[in-house]
Amino acid sequence: MTNEAFARVNIDKLLKDADWALIDGRSVRFEYPLNDGGKADYALFDRQGRALAVLEAKSTSVNLSVGEAQGLRYADQLGVAFIFLSNGEEVWFRDKIQDAHFRRVETVFTQDDLVRRHAASAIRRNPLDVPIDPRIVGRLYQQTCIDVLCREIAFGRRKLLVEMATGTGKTRTAAALFKRLFDANWATRALFVVDRNTLAIQTEDAFTEHLPHLPCYRVPRVGRRFQDEKRVTIVTLQTLVNEYENYSSGYFDLIVIDECHRSIYGKWRRALDHFDGIKIGLTATPCVMRDASEVDEEDRAAIRDTMRFFEVDRPTYSYAMAEAIADGNLIPYEIYRAITARTAATEGFTVSRAEIDWEAMDEATRAELEALFSGQDQIVVDPTALERKFTIPERNRAMVREFRDILEHGYIGRNGGRRVPELGKTIVFAVTKRHAETLARMFDEVFADKKPAPTIRYADFVVSGLGPDDTVDGETKIKRFKKEPFPQILVSVNMLDTGFDCPEVRNLVMARFTHSSILYQQMRGRGTRQALGKERFTIWDFTGVTLRHNDDETPHEGGVVVVRPTKPPPMGPRRLLTLDVHDEIDPSTREWVTVDENGHAFMDVDEARTEALGAAFETWLDDQGFNTDQLRLLHLIKEQVKVNAVEMTVFESWRFDAPPLSMNGGYERACVVFGSEPELERVLTSLNRAVFGLGSSGPAPEVDAPKPTRPIK
């Protein structure tokens, strides 16, 4: 075959992948004659036989740009606005009414996608001519943000970034933007992406309230097909990364990515890049950071990758915390810093053999500690490693007692001034599940006299994780904390750090240290929301985290900072042995709690493994350079991995000769797709190493497996 003929074979596959009927004689027409005597390689029609688009085929040996003028001429002849260019490997698209240039898309759009876009374009208005609904957003900065975004969209920009401080109404602003763009017919189907199920539930509640005329829904878990009839889809990244390849690039017109600073790299980016819709990122943390040596590397990478993804050097619109406090839209804060002697030892504190309860340890822990001491009587521990390798019960008790004492009696500073924190709901940020449970019990005991009955929990804890440490009823506890008098204190590990909305929170207790400025500012933002009678909130710093992130006595973002004197750090050896010094969350491994349709929170282990394997598969794919045919086959493999996730520990080559992969040509076809048998086996080895942690395609399964048709390599 010629290069162009070979390309057309692959283009036919692309059209079939997008659910186009190639043989009905109506939907797809080949070598379609035009009025000027020319012929369009492909003309695409709706079910009534009305023309929608042209597709110009080009050889793989030439750049697709050589077909631009030809495709535009054919579109003019056919009277359509949509043009595709393809060589079977790449697909370019242009809407000649809206776009000045072609852009690469991942797939050909489906017939329904083009019908929706064609119908909307016929009645599209300038979004700036559509009034913003004041019942959704009434604040000037929110309306200004929407105007800025709509103006940029009308200019033709397709990637936009919004920085708005926590508590300033990002979700309401997004809802009002959706309404305006839908009313102006710039969007007919939108996607709202979050990174945990609790935020998906919050968003669904908010959109149901503010957008009753736009049917919206939340995709509860992997394997649930998106609802074509609904207008707004709310989904977690973890679900999206396992489902995106089942939809064409034109399925969504508008995509909003919440907390985008931790959503747009690694395994997530491929899923987001798949869709062609206008992409808007929302974040509450600074998107611009000076290149200083003390900046955390995770923060630097997140900010850099965020800017790169949205192709900007600064946010499209920004409304920072300092500005929001000055405008009276957020609550200012004060800091009460009370650091124990050991925690204050910035160069480390000594731990002697005599201080450790060796008998209480298991054998593995004892062996690890013996190796750390290595014949010495003392080691030096980094304070930020507390509650990971070491715990000091008296330190935890001191923090809890200090909180109760100052909350009731206030603090008298050196100048005689007395400061009293506001009573109210309290979030405590802990390090691990064990730490959270310990603190919750201590707080509950210290505040026992404030409980109406002994069985009531004054303090409780929630943990987000993927495994045995997860809080199974976490969502129930969170709802109780927000809507009921008790618990008054909720201790959190990874659960309330970001996105949690409870205006009544008046105290944030930092019992956990983090190097990440982004994470710290997200945690701090849990107290900024306004509530009746709330004039300020208090950050209780028991770890020195406010010192790390430059929360000092300058009043630009808060009130007066009250510092409690601490004992000088103990003298000891200068050599510092750091144990797990970094205590921030890696955004690419963010974990979540699953919630079913009835709002019941649970952790389904099988479902969690399915999502984890799918995400690992996507991360591996993102690092490779596969062509279209190879990606098509690999996506089939990925589906088999997900379907068999519970029992599959390796993907073996015999599976190509068993249904359903055998219907795709089996092992021989797979060898052709990858060029040779050795190359296929190399790919499988790489896949198994990345997805299952194996070094080869592994042994044949022992139970209930089809008999291999050839030796396993």
C-alpha positions in Angstrom: 0.0 0.0 0.0 1.0 3.6 -0.5 1.7 5.7 2.6 -1.7 7.5 2.2 -3.5 4.2 1.7 -1.9 2.9 4.8 -2.9 6.1 6.6 -6.5 5.6 5.5 -6.6 2.1 7.0 -5.7 3.6 10.3 -8.1 6.5 9.9 -10.9 4.0 9.4 -9.9 2.5 12.7 -10.0 6.0 14.4 -13.5 6.6 13.0 -14.6 3.2 14.2 -13.1 3.9 17.6 -15.3 7.0 17.7 -18.4 5.0 16.9 -18.9 6.1 13.4 -20.8 3.7 11.2 -18.5 3.1 8.2 -20.7 0.9 6.1 -24.2 2.4 6.5 -23.7 4.5 3.4 -24.9 7.6 5.2 -22.7 8.6 8.2 -19.3 8.4 6.5 -18.8 9.0 2.8 -15.5 8.4 1.1 -14.2 10.4 -1.9 -17.2 12.6 -1.6 -17.7 14.8 -4.8 -17.8 18.5 -4.3 -19.2 21.4 -6.4 -15.8 22.4 -7.8 -15.1 19.0 -9.1 -12.9 18.0 -6.2 -13.4 15.1 -3.8 -13.2 15.1 0.0 -11.4 12.1 1.4 -14.0 11.7 4.1 -17.3 13.6 4.6 -19.1 13.1 7.9 -22.9 13.4 8.2 -25.6 13.3 10.9 -28.3 10.7 11.1 -30.5 12.8 8.8 -27.9 13.0 6.1 -26.8 16.6 6.8 -23.1 17.4 6.5 -21.2 18.0 9.7 -17.5 17.8 8.9 -14.7 16.9 6.5 -11.7 14.8 7.2 -8.7 15.2 5.0 -6.3 12.2 4.9 -2.6 12.7 4.5 0.4 10.4 4.2 2.5 9.8 7.3 5.5 11.0 5.4 4.3 14.7 5.3 3.3 17.2 7.9 -0.4 17.5 8.5 -0.1 21.3 8.0 0.1 20.7 4.2 -3.6 19.7 4.3 -4.9 22.8 6.1 -5.8 24.8 3.0 -7.3 21.8 1.2 -9.4 20.9 4.3 -10.6 24.5 4.6 -11.5 24.6 0.9 -13.5 21.3 1.2 -15.3 22.6 4.2 -16.3 25.8 2.4 -17.6 23.7 -0.5 -19.6 21.4 1.8 -20.8 24.3 3.9 -19.5 22.9 7.2 -17.5 24.5 10.0 -15.6 21.4 11.3 -12.4 20.1 9.7 -10.2 17.2 10.7 -6.8 16.4 9.3 -5.3 12.9 10.0 -2.5 10.6 8.9 -3.8 7.7 11.1 -1.4 8.6 13.8 -2.3 12.2 14.6 -5.6 14.0 14.4 -5.9 17.8 14.0 -9.1 19.7 14.4 -10.4 23.2 13.6 -13.7 24.9 14.0 -13.4 27.5 11.2 -15.9 29.8 12.9 -14.1 30.0 16.2 -10.5 28.9 15.5 -7.7 30.6 13.6 -5.5 27.5 13.7 -5.7 23.7 13.8 -4.9 22.0 17.0 -4.0 18.4 17.8 -6.8 16.3 19.5 -6.5 12.8 20.7 -9.5 11.3 18.8 -11.9 12.1 16.0 -15.1 13.4 17.6 -18.2 11.3 17.6 -21.3 12.0 15.5 -23.2 13.2 18.7 -20.3 15.4 19.6 -20.4 17.2 16.2 -24.2 17.4 16.3 -24.1 19.1 19.7 -21.4 21.5 18.7 -23.1 22.4 15.4 -26.4 23.1 17.1 -24.8 25.2 19.8 -22.7 27.3 17.3 -25.9 28.3 15.4 -27.3 30.1 18.5 -24.1 31.1 20.3 -23.8 34.5 21.9 -21.0 36.5 23.3 -20.9 35.4 26.9 -20.2 38.9 28.1 -23.7 39.8 26.8 -25.3 37.3 29.2 -25.9 38.6 32.7 -24.2 36.9 35.6 -26.8 35.4 38.0 -26.5 37.4 41.2 -28.3 34.7 43.2 -25.2 32.5 42.7 -22.4 35.1 43.1 -23.0 38.6 44.4 -19.5 39.7 45.2 -17.6 42.0 42.9 -14.4 39.9 42.7 -16.4 36.8 41.8 -18.2 38.6 39.0 -15.0 40.2 37.8 -13.4 36.8 37.7 -16.2 35.5 35.5 -16.0 38.5 33.2 -12.2 38.0 32.8 -12.6 34.3 32.0 -15.4 34.9 29.5 -13.4 37.6 27.8 -10.4 35.4 27.4 -12.6 32.5 26.1 -14.2 34.9 23.6 -10.6 35.8 22.5 -10.0 32.1 21.7 -7.9 31.1 24.7 -8.5 27.5 25.7 -6.5 27.2 29.0 -7.1 29.5 31.9 -5.9 29.6 35.5 -7.7 31.1 38.5 -6.2 31.7 41.9 -8.7 32.4 44.6 -8.1 32.2 48.3 -9.8 29.5 50.3 -13.3 30.6 51.4 -13.8 33.1 48.7 -16.3 30.9 46.8 -14.4 29.1 44.0 -17.2 26.5 43.6 -20.0 29.2 43.5 -17.9 31.1 41.0 -17.5 28.0 38.8 -21.3 27.4 39.1 -22.1 30.9 37.9 -19.5 30.6 35.1 -21.2 27.3 34.0 -24.6 29.0 33.9 -23.3 31.9 31.8 -21.5 29.7 29.3 -24.4 27.3 29.0 -26.9 30.2 28.6 -24.6 31.7 25.9 -24.3 28.2 24.2 -20.5 28.1 24.5 -20.9 24.8 26.4 -23.4 22.0 26.2 -21.6 19.5 28.4 -19.1 20.2 31.2 -16.8 18.3 33.5 -15.8 19.3 37.0 -12.8 17.4 38.3 -11.8 17.0 42.0 -9.3 14.8 43.7 -11.3 13.2 46.4 -14.8 11.9 46.9 -15.7 14.2 49.8 -15.1 17.2 47.5 -17.2 15.6 44.7 -20.1 15.3 47.2 -19.7 18.9 48.3 -19.6 20.1 44.6 -22.7 18.0 43.7 -24.6 19.6 46.6 -23.5 23.1 45.6 -24.3 22.6 41.9 -27.7 21.0 42.7 -28.5 24.1 44.8 -27.2 26.8 42.4 -27.8 25.2 39.0 -31.2 23.4 39.3 -31.9 23.9 35.6 -28.6 22.2 34.6 -28.9 18.5 35.4 -25.7 17.5 37.2 -24.5 14.2 38.8 -21.5 12.7 40.4 -19.8 9.6 39.0 -19.6 7.4 42.2 -16.9 4.9 41.1 -14.9 3.3 38.4 -17.0 1.3 35.9 -20.0 3.7 35.9 -20.6 5.1 32.4 -21.0 8.9 32.1 -24.6 9.9 31.7 -24.9 11.4 28.2 -28.2 13.2 29.0 -26.8 15.2 31.9 -25.1 18.6 31.4 -22.5 18.6 34.2 -20.4 15.6 35.2 -18.6 15.7 38.6 -15.8 13.1 38.9 -12.7 12.4 40.9 -9.3 12.2 39.1 -8.9 8.6 40.2 -12.1 7.6 38.4 -11.4 9.8 35.4 -8.0 8.3 34.8 -9.6 4.8 34.6 -12.4 5.8 32.3 -11.3 8.6 29.9 -10.4 6.4 27.0 -14.0 5.3 26.7 -15.0 8.7 25.4 -14.0 10.9 22.5 -12.0 14.0 22.8 -15.1 16.1 22.0 -17.3 14.7 24.7 -16.8 17.7 27.0 -16.9 21.4 25.9 -15.7 22.8 29.2 -13.5 21.3 31.9 -12.9 22.8 35.3 -10.1 21.3 37.5 -10.4 22.0 41.2 -7.2 22.2 43.3 -5.4 22.0 40.0 -1.9 22.5 41.5 -2.0 18.9 42.5 -3.9 17.5 39.6 -2.1 18.2 36.3 1.0 16.0 36.2 2.0 12.4 36.2 -0.8 9.9 35.7 -3.5 12.6 35.8 -2.3 14.7 32.9 -2.9 12.1 30.2 -6.6 11.9 31.2 -7.0 15.7 31.2 -5.2 16.2 27.9 -7.5 13.6 26.3 -10.4 16.0 26.2 -10.5 19.0 23.9 -12.8 21.2 25.9 -11.7 24.6 27.3 -9.8 23.9 30.5 -10.0 26.1 33.6 -7.9 25.4 36.7 -8.9 26.5 40.2 -6.5 26.8 43.1 -6.3 28.6 46.4 -2.6 28.5 46.8 -0.1 30.9 45.2 0.8 30.1 41.6 3.8 32.3 41.5 6.8 31.7 43.8 10.2 33.3 43.9 13.1 31.0 43.1 14.5 30.9 46.6 16.6 28.1 48.0 14.2 27.5 50.9 11.2 26.8 48.7 10.1 23.2 49.1 10.9 21.1 46.0 7.4 19.6 45.8 5.9 23.1 45.8 8.4 24.3 43.1 7.5 21.3 40.9 3.7 21.7 41.4 3.8 25.4 40.6 6.1 24.9 37.6 3.9 22.1 36.2 0.7 24.0 36.8 2.0 27.0 34.8 3.3 24.6 32.1 0.0 22.8 31.8 -2.1 26.0 31.5 0.5 27.6 29.3 0.7 30.8 31.3 3.3 32.6 33.4 0.8 34.0 35.9 -2.8 33.3 36.8 -5.5 34.5 34.4 -7.2 36.0 37.5 -6.0 36.2 41.0 -7.7 37.1 44.3 -5.3 36.3 47.2 -5.9 35.8 50.9 -4.4 39.2 51.9 -6.7 41.0 49.5 -9.8 39.0 50.6 -9.1 39.8 54.3 -8.6 43.5 53.5 -11.9 43.6 51.6 -13.7 41.9 54.5 -14.5 38.8 52.6 -12.3 36.5 54.7 -11.7 36.3 58.5 -8.3 37.4 59.8 -6.4 35.2 62.1 -4.0 35.2 65.1 -1.3 32.7 66.0 -0.6 31.3 69.4 2.7 29.6 69.3 3.6 27.3 72.2 6.4 24.9 71.4 7.8 22.3 73.8 11.4 22.1 74.6 12.0 19.1 72.4 10.1 20.5 69.5 11.9 23.8 69.8 15.3 22.0 69.4 15.8 23.1 65.8 19.1 21.2 65.5 17.6 18.1 66.9 17.0 16.6 70.4 18.8 13.7 72.0 17.1 10.4 72.6 18.9 8.0 74.9 18.6 4.2 75.2 17.0 4.6 78.6 14.1 6.7 77.3 13.0 3.9 74.9 10.7 1.1 76.0 12.5 -1.7 74.2 10.3 -4.5 75.6 7.2 -3.0 74.0 8.6 -3.2 70.5 8.2 -5.8 67.9 11.4 -7.6 66.7 11.6 -5.6 63.4 11.3 -2.2 65.1 13.8 -3.2 67.8 16.3 -4.3 65.1 15.9 -1.0 63.2 16.5 1.1 66.3 19.5 -1.0 67.3 20.9 -0.2 63.9 20.2 3.5 64.4 22.0 3.6 67.8 24.8 1.5 66.4 26.5 1.0 69.8 25.9 4.6 70.9 24.0 5.7 74.0 22.3 8.6 72.2 21.0 9.6 68.8 19.8 13.0 67.7 16.3 13.2 66.2 14.8 15.8 63.9 11.7 17.2 65.7 9.7 17.1 62.4 10.0 13.3 62.5 8.0 13.0 65.7 5.0 10.6 65.5 6.7 8.8 62.7 9.7 7.0 64.3 9.2 8.3 67.8 6.3 9.5 70.0 6.6 11.5 73.2 3.3 11.0 75.2 4.1 13.9 77.5 4.5 16.2 74.5 1.0 15.3 73.2 -0.5 15.7 76.7 1.2 19.1 77.0 -0.3 20.3 73.8 -3.8 19.2 74.8 -3.5 20.8 78.3 -2.1 24.0 76.8 -5.1 24.3 74.4 -7.6 23.8 77.2 -5.9 26.3 79.5 -5.4 29.1 77.0 -8.9 28.6 75.5 -10.5 29.1 78.9 -8.1 31.7 80.6 -6.4 33.4 77.7 -2.8 34.4 77.4 -1.2 37.4 79.1 1.7 38.7 77.1 4.8 40.4 78.3 3.2 43.8 77.9 0.3 42.8 80.1 -2.2 42.5 77.3 -4.6 39.6 77.5 -5.7 37.6 74.4 -8.5 35.1 74.5 -9.2 32.8 71.5 -12.8 32.4 70.3 -14.7 29.2 71.4 -15.9 27.1 68.6 -15.3 24.2 66.3 -11.7 23.0 66.1 -9.6 21.1 63.5 -6.5 19.4 64.7 -3.9 18.4 62.0 -2.2 15.1 63.1 0.6 13.1 61.5 -0.6 9.5 61.4 -3.7 7.5 62.4 -2.2 6.5 65.7 -1.3 10.1 66.4 -4.9 11.2 65.5 -6.5 8.6 67.7 -4.2 9.4 70.6 -4.9 13.1 70.4 -8.7 12.6 70.0 -8.7 10.5 73.2 -6.7 13.0 75.1 -8.9 16.0 74.0 -12.0 14.0 74.8 -10.6 13.2 78.3 -9.5 16.8 79.0 -12.9 18.2 77.9 -14.9 15.5 79.6 -16.7 18.0 81.8 -18.0 19.8 78.7 -19.9 16.8 77.4 -23.6 16.3 78.0 -23.1 12.6 78.5 -20.1 10.3 78.9 -20.9 8.5 75.7 -20.8 11.7 73.6 -17.5 12.3 71.8 -16.2 15.8 72.4 -13.3 15.0 70.1 -13.1 12.4 67.2 -10.7 11.7 64.4 -10.8 11.0 60.6 -8.1 9.5 58.4 -7.9 9.4 54.6 -5.8 6.6 53.2 -5.9 3.5 51.0 -5.7 0.6 53.3 -6.3 -0.6 56.9 -5.7 2.9 58.4 -8.7 4.4 56.6 -11.6 5.8 58.7 -14.5 3.8 57.3 -17.2 6.2 58.6 -15.2 9.3 57.9 -17.9 11.0 55.8 -20.4 10.5 58.6 -18.1 12.0 61.2 -17.4 15.0 59.0 -21.2 15.6 58.5 -21.7 15.4 62.2 -18.9 17.8 62.9 -20.4 20.4 60.5 -24.0 20.1 61.5 -24.2 18.9 65.1 -22.9 20.3 68.4 -20.6 17.3 68.9 -17.9 16.6 68.2 -16.4 20.0 68.8 -12.9 18.9 67.9 -12.1 16.8 64.8 -8.5 15.4 64.5 -7.6 14.9 60.8 -4.9 13.1 58.8 -5.1 14.1 55.1 -8.9 14.4 55.3 -9.6 18.1 56.1 -6.4 19.7 54.9 -7.9 20.9 51.6 -11.3 21.6 50.2 -13.2 21.2 53.5 -15.8 23.8 54.0 -17.1 24.5 57.6 -17.5 28.2 58.4 -17.9 27.6 62.1 -14.2 26.5 62.5 -12.5 29.0 64.9 -9.4 27.1 65.8 -6.8 25.2 63.9 -4.3 23.2 65.9 -1.0 22.5 64.1 0.2 19.2 65.7 1.8 18.3 62.4 4.8 20.0 60.7 5.0 20.4 56.9 7.7 21.8 54.7 5.2 22.4 51.9 4.0 26.0 51.7 1.2 25.0 49.5 -0.1 22.4 51.9 0.3 24.8 54.9 -1.7 27.5 53.2 -4.4 25.0 52.3 -4.6 23.9 56.0 -4.6 27.5 57.1 -7.5 28.2 54.7 -9.8 25.9 56.7 -10.5 28.8 59.2 -10.9 31.7 56.8 -14.6 31.4 56.0 -17.1 33.9 57.5 -19.7 32.8 60.1 -22.2 34.7 62.3 -20.3 36.3 65.2 -16.9 35.1 64.0 -14.4 37.9 64.1 -11.2 35.9 63.8 -9.7 32.4 64.0 -6.7 31.2 65.9 -3.8 29.0 64.6 -2.3 27.0 67.5 1.3 26.3 66.5 2.8 23.5 68.5 5.3 22.5 65.9 6.9 25.7 64.6 5.3 25.4 61.3 4.3 29.1 61.2 7.9 30.0 61.7 8.8 27.8 58.7 6.3 29.6 56.5 6.9 33.2 57.6 3.8 33.8 59.6 5.2 36.5 61.8 3.9 39.6 63.6 3.4 41.6 60.4 -0.4 42.2 60.1 -0.8 41.9 56.3 -2.7 38.6 56.5 -3.8 38.3 60.1 -3.9 39.8 63.5 -1.3 40.0 66.3 0.9 36.9 66.7 1.3 35.8 70.3 4.4 33.8 71.1 4.8 31.7 74.2 8.4 31.6 75.5 10.0 28.2 75.2 12.9 26.5 77.0 16.2 26.6 75.2 17.0 23.4 73.2 19.0 20.8 75.0 22.7 20.5 74.3 23.7 17.3 72.6 25.8 15.9 69.8 25.9 18.1 66.6 25.4 15.1 64.3 21.8 15.1 63.1 20.1 11.8 62.3 16.9 12.7 60.4 14.1 10.2 60.5 11.4 10.7 57.8 12.0 14.5 57.9 9.5 15.3 55.2 5.9 15.3 56.3 4.0 16.7 53.4 1.4 14.9 51.1 2.6 13.9 47.6 -0.2 15.2 45.3 0.3 12.3 42.9 -0.6 9.8 45.6 -3.5 11.6 47.1 -5.9 9.1 48.7 -9.7 9.3 49.3 -12.8 7.8 50.8 -15.3 6.1 48.6 -19.0 7.0 49.1 -21.9 5.1 47.5 -25.1 6.5 46.1 -26.7 6.6 49.5 -24.0 8.7 51.1 -22.5 5.7 53.0 -18.7 6.0 53.3 -16.7 2.8 52.9 -13.4 1.6 51.5 -14.0 -1.2 48.9 -10.6 -3.0 48.7 -11.3 -4.6 45.3 -12.4 -1.3 43.9 -9.4 0.5 45.4 -7.1 -2.1 43.7 -8.8 -1.6 40.4 -8.3 2.2 40.6 -4.7 1.8 41.7 -3.7 -0.6 38.9 -5.5 1.6 36.4 -3.6 4.7 37.6 -0.3 2.8 37.6 -1.0 1.7 34.0 -1.6 5.4 33.0 1.6 6.6 34.7 3.5 3.9 32.7 1.8 4.8 29.4 2.7 8.5 29.9 6.4 7.7 29.9 6.3 5.7 26.7 6.2 6.7 23.0 3.6 4.4 21.5 1.8 4.9 18.2 -1.9 4.8 17.7 -2.2 1.1 17.0 -0.1 0.3 20.0 -2.1 2.5 22.2 -5.4 1.0 21.0 -4.1 -2.5 22.0 -2.7 -1.3 25.3 -6.0 0.2 26.3 -7.6 -3.2 25.7 -4.9 -4.7 27.9 -5.6 -2.0 30.5 -9.3 -3.0 30.5 -8.4 -6.6 31.1 -6.1 -5.6 34.0 -9.0 -3.6 35.6 -11.6 -6.4 35.0 -9.3 -9.0 36.6 -7.7 -6.7 39.1 -8.7 -8.7 42.2 -6.8 -11.9 41.1 -4.3 -10.6 38.5 -0.8 -10.2 39.7 0.9 -10.2 36.3 -0.2 -9.7 32.7 1.0 -12.8 30.7 1.4 -13.2 27.0 -1.0 -16.2 26.9 -3.9 -13.8 27.5 -3.6 -12.5 23.9 -4.9 -15.9 22.8 -7.9 -15.9 25.1 -11.1 -13.9 24.8 -11.5 -11.0 24.4 -8.0 -10.2 23.2 -8.1 -13.2 20.9 -10.8 -11.5 18.9 -8.3 -8.7 18.2 -5.9 -11.1 16.4 -4.3 -12.7 19.4 -0.6 -13.0 20.1 0.4 -12.9 16.4 -1.4 -9.6 15.8 0.2 -8.2 19.0 3.7 -9.0 17.6 2.8 -7.2 14.4 1.6 -4.2 16.2 4.8 -3.9 18.2 7.1 -4.9 15.4 8.4 -8.2 16.7 8.0 -10.8 19.3 11.0 -9.6 21.3 9.7 -6.1 21.3 6.3 -7.2 22.5 7.9 -9.2 25.4 10.0 -6.1 26.2 6.9 -4.0 26.4 5.1 -6.6 28.6 8.2 -6.7 30.9 8.1 -3.0 31.3 4.3 -3.0 31.8 4.5 -5.6 34.6 7.4 -3.9 36.3 5.5 -0.6 36.4 2.0 -1.9 37.2 2.6 -5.0 39.3 6.2 -4.4 40.5 7.5 -7.4 38.6 10.7 -7.8 36.6 9.2 -10.1 33.8 6.0 -11.3 32.4 6.0 -13.8 35.1 4.9 -17.4 35.5 1.7 -18.9 34.3 -1.3 -18.7 36.7 -1.9 -21.8 38.7 -5.7 -21.8 39.1 -8.6 -21.5 36.7 -6.4 -20.2 33.8 -6.7 -21.1 30.1 -3.9 -23.3 29.0 -1.1 -21.2 27.3 -0.9 -21.8 23.5 2.9 -21.4 23.4 5.7 -21.2 26.0 5.6 -18.3 28.5 8.6 -16.1 28.2 
